[in-house]
Structure formats: C-alpha cells, structure tokens
Amino acid sequence: MSRDATPDSHFAAKVFPSPNHGERKAGAAGQEGGPTEGAPRRPDMLILHYTGMRDAGEALQWLCNPVSQVSSHYFVFENGHTLQLVPEARRAWHAGASHWAGETDINSCSIGIEIANPGHPGGLPDFPEEQIAATLNLCRDICERWAIPPERVLAHSDVAPGRKIDPGEKFPWRHFAEAGVGLWSEPAPIRSGRFFARGDSGQPVEALQAMFAMFGYGVAVDGVYDEKLEAVVAAFQRHWRQDKVDGVADASTITTLRDLLAATQGGRTG
C-alpha cells in the first residue's frame, strides 16, 4: 500500500503505510459464514486499542517501523485526523497472543484501530470528543462494509486479558453501542452481597467460568478463581461494568454478564 493509494474507508484522510503486515491466514472451513478451505480469512471482528504512548507521532512511527513488528489498520489522532496504515484485506499485527470464542489467531480475522492516548501509563486521560467522533464514524463504516456483528466489536483487553488493558475503562462503549457499534447492556447496580474473588474455588466458580467462556473469553473451566480468571473479570468490567474495575465477581458483574449472554444467545443485538 503506497502513500498515494486510496484508503479503504472514506473516513481516513490518507494512507501512511506500515510494512508490518502479511496475508490473512485461512480459517476453519465448513463453518457458517466461514471461508472455503485454504482461503484467507474475511475479517469479522473489530479490535480497539489505545497507543499507550505520550506522543501520538512517536506511536505512529513505531507502528510503521519494521523493527517493532507491530501495526494496525488505522490510526486516529487526538484531533480526529485518521490514517490508514495497513490495507483491510491484509493481516495487521495488532492483537498479539489472544483468544476469543475459539479464535486464537485474532489478527487473521480482525481489523485493528489504534487510538492515540497515553493510556494507563499516562494517567488515562479522557478521549477528546473529536477523536471519539472520528473513531465512531470509522468503526461504523468498517462494521457495515464487513458485516461485523456487535458482539465482535471488542477491546484489546477482551482478547488478551491480563496481558493488555486497553483501550481502558474510560472508553465510551455505551455511546458506541447506542450509535450502532458494539454490544451493550445497562450494568447492574453495584451493591453489597455475595461475591467471588481470587482464592475461591468450587462449583459456583466453575459455573462463572463457563459463563465467561460461553460469552467468548479464553478461560479455563476448572473451578479455581486464580489470577487468570481475575484478569478476565477485570477485562469484562473495563468494557461492560466500568464504574468499578477490581477483578472481583460481585453481583453486579455477574448479573451484567448474564444480561449480555441473554442478549447474544437469541441472535444479533444492537
């Protein structure tokens, strides 16, 4: 993709090519809506990131540096200016080791957007309105063109819990879902009561793990509330119960998870 190429999305101002990409790898043949055997995957997932660097220009250069071995399809500056780094048909290197709903090669089945924001290392500042508006327009366009369902619009932290925590609990997922991008259910109120936390074990924890696995998270169903399950719970909270992110499965977290599962089991939801 050269600098004078036309971006795949008309919401990108221009192409700023990164060399860090490859061919999308073939998925499992025979699945409903899946590729024919040997064919590259068609993207059916959208992953949102923050850059986690103080300077947007440095972050952009890093994504375009062959030494970094990382990239994304799009980059959104704080003022909303948007660049395309990798063609949508190609496999950008943005998700790393990740898992969702049985998928272990998220890069081959997804489109990645990097949003310039210092993130948690920089105090997790708010995303500017101009940036959010530009990102929303871009996401809506991508989802419409590739028919990406709401439940497959995800955070980097969802597909790599514990290893990644972006785009963080300040990202306005509710606003995006209300505009037709992503899945949302009003979080259940936070109240006192029974909860599960690291160190707990038994059948109730196993049932909790089964719910998270059914929703899509890569979690072992072994009845042990360990560091990995705590990271999954925290990732879920960062996306769908943002008022309190502590990795503790309280009634609010569990009820919100059940509501989202109910919304997805009967078909697509907006």
N, C-alpha and C positions, 0 to 999 in steps of 0.2 A: 504494500500500500504506500503510494508516494504522497508527498505533500500536496500535489495538485489534484489528487483523487477527490471524488465527491463522497462525503460522509454517507453512511448507510441511513442515518437519521437526519432529517432536516433541522432538528434541534441542536445539532452540533455545528459550530461555526466553520470548522475546517479540520483537516487531517493533520495530526502531528505524530508521525509513525514511530512505533516501537518495534524493534527487531525481535522482541521476546514473544514468540507465538509459534504454533505448529498446527498440524491438521487435527481436527476433532476425531477422536478415536471411535470406532464402531461400538455400538451398544448391543444389548441382547436382542436378537431377532425374535419375531413372533409375538412380542408384547403389543397390546393395543396401542396404536398410535406410534409404535416404535419403528426403528429403521429396518430396512432389509439387511440381511446378513452381509457384513463387510462394508456397509455404507457408513460414512461419518455421521455422528450424532447430530440431530437437529436440536438446537438449544430450546429447552422447555423450562428453564429456571433462570431467575434473575437474582444476583447476589450484590448487596450493597456494602460498601466499605467506607471507612474514613482513612485518610492517609497516615495520621498519627505523627506528622512532622510539622514543625512550626512554620516552615516556609513552603508555600504551595509550589513555587518554581523549582525548588530543590526536589520536592516529591515527584513532580512531573519528570524531571531529568532522571531521577532514579528509576522510574518506571520505563524509561526509554534507554537505559544503559544496559548493554549486553552483559555486563559483569553482574548485575543484580539478579538476573534470571527471574524477574517478576514483571508483570504488566497488567493492564486491564483494557477493556474495550473502550471505555470512556473515562474522561477526567473532567470534573466540574469544579471550577474555581469559586471562591467566596462570592464574587460578584455575579455568578451565574454563567460566565463565559464557559463554553463547553467544547472540548476537543475529542476527536476520535483517535485512539492510539492503535487499535487492532481491528481489522475487519470482523464483523459479526460472524461471518462464516468460519472464522478461524478460532483456534483454541488459545485463548489468552491464559497467562499463568498468574492467576489472582487468588484462587481458593486454597491451594496447597493441600496438605493431607486433610481430608474432610469426608463427611458422610451425611447423607440424607435419604430417608425412605429407601434404603437398599443401594443407593448410588454411592460409589466410592471414588469415582472419577468426576468430581463436580465440574472441573474445568471443561471437560468434553461436552457437558450438557447444559452449560450456563453462559450467560452474559454477565460480565462484571463491570461495575461502576465504582470508581474511586472518587470520593467527595473530599475536597481539601478541608481538613480540620485537624488541629493538633491533637484532638482526642484526649483520652485519659492522661497521657503523659504531660499534656499541656493544660490540664485543668478542666477539660471537657467543656469548652465554650459552646454557646448556642450556635446553631447553624443559621446564617443570615437568611432573611426572607427571600432575597433574590436567588440565592443558591438553592433553597428548597423548591421554589417555583420552577427553576430550570431543571432540577433533578426530577421533579414530578412529571413535567412535560416529557422529558426523555424516557422515563420509565413507562408512562402511559403509551407512548409511541412504540416502544420495544414490545411491550406486552400485547398490544393489538396486532402488530405485524407477525409475531411469532406465536400468538395464541397461548401465552404463558398464563396458567391459572393462578388465581390469587394465593392459594396455599403454597405456591412455589416461588413466591417473592420473599426472599429471606435475607437475614443478616449474616455477615461473615461469622459472627459468633454462634449462629444457629447450626451451621455446618461444621464448625470447628470449636465446640465449647471447651472452655478452659485454655486452649491454645490462643484463641482470638476473642476479643471483647468489643469489636467494632461492628456497626457504627455507634454503638453505645445507647444508654438509656435516655438520652436527650433527643434521639432521632424521632421525628413525629410520625410514627407508624399509623396512628389513628387518622391523622389528616390525610395520609396517602390512601388508606383504605376507603375513607369517605369519598375520595376522588376517583375511586375505582381501581386502585393499585394495591394489591396485598389483601391479607386476611386480618380481620379484627373482630373481637367480641369485647364488649364492655367489661373491664376487670371487676371481679367480685370485690366487695369492700373488704378492707383489711381489718380483721377483728382478732381478739384473743381466742384461744381454744387449742385443740389438739394440733400438733404439727409433727413432722418428721425431719430429722437432721442427721448430719454425719455421725456415724456410730450406731445408728439404729439398724435393725435387721428383722427379717421375718416376712410373713405373707403379705401384710399391708404394704411394705416397701416393694415387694415383688410386683404387686398389683400396680403400684405407682410407676415402676419402671416399665411395665407392659403398656401403660397409657402413653408414656413419653415415646416408646418405641413405635407404637401404632401411629402417633402423630408424625413421626419422621426422624426423631433424634436417634443418633447412634449410641445406644445404651444397652449394657448387658442386663438381662433379666435374671438376676441371681439372688435377689432378696437382701442385698447388702447396700446400705447407704454409705458409699465411700466418696472419696474425693472426686471421682469421675461423675457420679450422679449429682453431687453438689454443683459441679460446673454446668451440667445440663440444666438443672433447676435455675441457676443464676442466668444462664443464657436465655431461657424461656422468659424469665422476669424482665430482662433487658428489652425484650421485644414486646411482650404482651401484658406485663404487670409492672410498669416502670416506676411506680411510686416507692417501691422498696425492693432492692436487689441485694439479697443476702444468702442465696443458695439454700434457704430453709423452705421446705414444702409445707407451708401453712394452708389453712382452709381456703384463703383467697386464691392462692396459686393453683391448688388442686381443682377448685370449682371453675376457675377460668380455663384451665386445661380441658376439663370436661365439656365446657360450653363450646370451645373451639373444635374439639373432636366431634361433637354432635353436629356442628355446622358443616364439617367436611365429609362426614360419613354418607350423607344423603345426596351428594353431588357437589357441584361447584357453588361457591358462595362469593359475594362481592363485598 
